[in-house]
Amino acid sequence: MILHKFDVVNHPVRMRIFQTLYGGPYSINQLSRLLPDVPRPSLYRHIHKMLDAGIIKVAATRHINGIEERFFTPVFGQIKLAEIRDEEGKRKMAEHVSMYGWVVAQDLARYLLERDNPSFDDILAHDFTFYATDEEFHHIRNTIYQLLQEAEQQPRTDGRTLRRVFVLGYPLATLPHETLDGNDGRAE
């Protein structure tokens, strides 16, 4: 089932809808204002596909002039990395990370380009590389997760802006360690 959900969400428009709903819940009318480049018929089609797959859900409804308006929200916690064991699952997860990262980067680009005077103090963009044992890395990851999970619990209030922090951490491909004298540490 998880691979089917990857198939549904690993689409540029559906990924944008999913990520836009983080700020919601939103109706189709609201989504069409937030995603003006996506035609309304496409929004309906993508929303229904995502609903059928269980990737989003109806968070609320209201009736206006006898017509039901539905408000959608994402369903989190669907991807369990421990369940991705085979090559197909790893490939789909890699596609997912690529698509997700691309949409986040495009969202930041829109923030920069569509604001008359974007605040660079409101942007967290830095690429850290460092050496760490597995234990040290897990400590760093868990500390970051704890801080961000606490931040996620903050209620919406005046003065608070909905923000995104997208974090990836993984081992980099490297060459064997070389010393400054050019010796890679192997016996000759």
C-alpha positions as CSV (number, residue, x, y, z in Angstrom):
1,M,0.0,0.0,0.0
2,I,2.8,2.4,0.8
3,L,4.2,2.1,-2.7
4,H,0.8,3.1,-4.2
5,K,0.9,6.2,-2.0
6,F,4.3,7.1,-3.4
7,D,2.8,6.8,-6.9
8,V,0.0,9.2,-6.0
9,V,2.0,11.9,-4.2
10,N,5.2,11.7,-6.4
11,H,3.7,14.1,-8.9
12,P,4.7,17.8,-9.1
13,V,1.2,19.2,-8.8
14,R,0.0,16.7,-6.1
15,M,3.2,17.3,-4.1
16,R,2.5,21.1,-4.3
17,I,-1.1,20.6,-3.1
18,F,0.0,18.3,-0.3
19,Q,2.6,20.8,0.9
20,T,0.3,23.8,0.5
21,L,-2.2,22.0,2.8
22,Y,0.3,22.2,5.6
23,G,-1.0,25.8,6.1
24,G,-4.6,24.7,5.9
25,P,-7.1,23.2,6.0
26,Y,-8.0,24.8,2.7
27,S,-11.0,24.4,0.3
28,I,-10.6,24.0,-3.5
29,N,-11.4,27.8,-3.8
30,Q,-8.6,28.7,-1.4
31,L,-6.2,26.3,-3.1
32,S,-7.0,27.8,-6.4
33,R,-5.9,31.2,-5.0
34,L,-2.8,29.7,-3.5
35,L,-1.9,27.8,-6.6
36,P,-3.1,30.1,-9.4
37,D,-1.1,28.3,-12.1
38,V,-3.0,25.0,-11.5
39,P,-6.4,25.0,-13.4
40,R,-9.4,24.4,-11.1
41,P,-10.4,21.2,-13.0
42,S,-6.9,19.8,-12.4
43,L,-7.2,20.7,-8.7
44,Y,-10.4,18.8,-8.4
45,R,-8.9,15.8,-10.2
46,H,-5.7,15.7,-8.1
47,I,-7.6,16.3,-4.8
48,H,-9.9,13.3,-5.5
49,K,-7.0,11.1,-6.4
50,M,-5.3,12.1,-3.1
51,L,-8.4,11.6,-1.1
52,D,-8.9,8.1,-2.6
53,A,-5.3,7.2,-1.7
54,G,-5.7,8.5,1.9
55,I,-2.9,11.0,1.5
56,I,-5.3,13.9,2.4
57,K,-8.6,14.0,4.3
58,V,-11.6,16.2,4.7
59,A,-11.0,18.2,7.9
60,A,-14.2,20.2,7.9
61,T,-17.2,21.1,5.8
62,R,-19.6,24.0,5.6
63,H,-22.7,24.7,3.6
64,I,-23.1,27.9,1.6
65,N,-26.3,28.4,-0.3
66,G,-27.0,24.7,-0.2
67,I,-23.6,23.7,-1.5
68,E,-21.2,21.8,0.6
69,E,-17.6,23.2,0.7
70,R,-15.0,20.8,1.9
71,F,-11.7,21.8,3.6
72,F,-8.8,19.4,3.2
73,T,-5.7,18.7,5.3
74,P,-2.7,16.3,4.7
75,V,-2.5,13.0,6.5
76,F,0.9,12.7,8.1
77,G,2.9,9.6,9.2
78,Q,2.2,7.5,6.1
79,I,5.8,6.8,5.2
80,K,7.5,4.4,7.5
81,L,11.1,4.1,6.4
82,A,11.5,0.6,8.1
83,E,8.8,-0.7,5.6
84,I,10.9,0.2,2.6
85,R,13.0,-2.8,2.1
86,D,13.1,-3.8,-1.6
87,E,14.6,-2.0,-4.6
88,E,11.3,-0.7,-5.9
89,G,10.5,0.8,-2.5
90,K,14.0,2.5,-2.3
91,R,13.5,3.8,-5.9
92,K,10.1,5.3,-5.1
93,M,11.4,6.8,-1.8
94,A,14.3,8.3,-3.8
95,E,11.8,9.8,-6.2
96,H,9.8,11.1,-3.3
97,V,12.7,12.8,-1.6
98,S,13.7,14.4,-5.0
99,M,10.2,15.6,-5.7
100,Y,9.6,16.8,-2.2
101,G,12.9,18.7,-2.1
102,W,12.3,20.2,-5.5
103,V,8.9,21.5,-4.4
104,V,10.3,23.0,-1.2
105,A,13.1,24.7,-3.2
106,Q,10.5,26.1,-5.6
107,D,8.4,27.4,-2.7
108,L,11.4,29.2,-1.3
109,A,12.2,30.6,-4.8
110,R,8.6,31.9,-5.0
111,Y,9.0,33.5,-1.6
112,L,12.1,35.4,-2.7
113,L,10.7,36.4,-6.1
114,E,7.1,37.3,-5.2
115,R,7.9,39.5,-2.2
116,D,8.8,43.2,-2.8
117,N,11.2,43.1,0.0
118,P,11.8,39.5,1.3
119,S,13.3,39.3,4.8
120,F,16.5,37.3,4.6
121,D,16.4,37.1,8.4
122,D,13.3,34.8,7.9
123,I,15.3,32.3,5.9
124,L,17.2,29.4,7.2
125,A,19.5,28.1,4.4
126,H,22.7,26.5,5.2
127,D,24.5,23.3,4.2
128,F,26.4,21.8,7.1
129,T,28.9,18.9,6.6
130,F,30.6,17.3,9.5
131,Y,32.2,14.1,10.7
132,A,30.2,12.1,13.3
133,T,29.9,8.5,14.5
134,D,26.5,6.9,14.1
135,E,25.9,7.6,17.8
136,E,26.9,11.3,17.5
137,F,24.7,11.7,14.4
138,H,21.7,10.1,16.1
139,H,22.1,12.5,19.0
140,I,22.2,15.5,16.6
141,R,19.2,14.2,14.6
142,N,17.1,13.5,17.7
143,T,17.9,16.9,19.2
144,I,16.8,18.7,16.0
145,Y,13.7,16.5,15.8
146,Q,12.8,17.3,19.5
147,L,13.2,21.1,19.0
148,L,11.2,21.1,15.8
149,Q,8.5,18.8,17.3
150,E,8.1,21.2,20.2
151,A,7.9,24.1,17.7
152,E,5.1,22.2,15.8
153,Q,3.0,22.3,19.0
154,Q,3.0,26.1,19.1
155,P,-0.6,27.3,18.5
156,R,-1.5,29.7,15.8
157,T,-1.5,33.2,17.3
158,D,-1.0,36.8,16.2
159,G,2.7,37.4,15.6
160,R,3.4,33.8,14.7
161,T,4.0,33.1,11.0
162,L,3.7,29.6,9.6
163,R,7.3,28.5,8.8
164,R,8.9,25.5,7.2
165,V,12.2,23.9,8.1
166,F,13.1,21.1,5.7
167,V,15.9,18.9,7.1
168,L,17.8,16.1,5.3
169,G,20.8,14.3,6.8
170,Y,22.6,11.4,5.3
171,P,26.2,10.0,4.8
172,L,28.0,11.6,1.9
173,A,30.0,9.6,-0.6
174,T,33.7,10.2,0.0
175,L,37.1,9.1,-1.1
176,P,39.4,7.3,1.3
177,H,40.8,9.7,3.8
178,E,44.0,11.4,2.5
179,T,46.6,13.0,4.7
180,L,48.1,16.4,3.8
181,D,51.2,14.8,2.4
182,G,49.1,13.0,-0.2
183,N,49.3,9.5,1.5
184,D,45.9,7.9,1.8
185,G,47.0,5.9,4.9
186,R,47.4,2.6,3.0
187,A,50.7,0.7,3.2
188,E,52.7,0.8,0.0
